[in-house]
Amino acid sequence: MTELLVRNNNQAQPLKLSDGKPGYLFVKRQGNLFRYSFTFQAHEHHDFWYDAPTLPDGLVVKVASIDGPEEFKIKLID
């Protein structure tokens, strides 16, 4: 499981993965929800999005891709 270290501020930001690879979080408001879109430069990880009023700490997201399943755990930091 790969951890994503995310600042807890509902803003677009670069992020760091627990394996040292870089990523980026885009945040877009959609009504009373936010769409959190995670993108990764490394080919080992697949992009995904999550829709919610807030991004929960400890959330585990399972991503299915042609390369097989992958799990990400969101870790909010200040």
C-alpha positions, 0 to 999 in steps of 0.5 A: 500500500502506498501512502499519499502525504496531503496537506489538509487545506482543500487546495491544489498541491504537489504531494509526496508518496511513501515510495518517494515518487512525486504526484499532484493533487488537483481540487475542484469544487462541485456543488457541495462536494470536492473532486480530489484528482490525484495524478502521478508522474511515475508509471508505477502508479495510476491516476484516480479521483475521489469525490467527497465534502472533505478528504478523510484522513486514513482513507484507503482507495483501491484502484483497478487498472490494466496493470492490476490492483493498487491501494493508496492510503491518504495521510493528512498533514499540517 
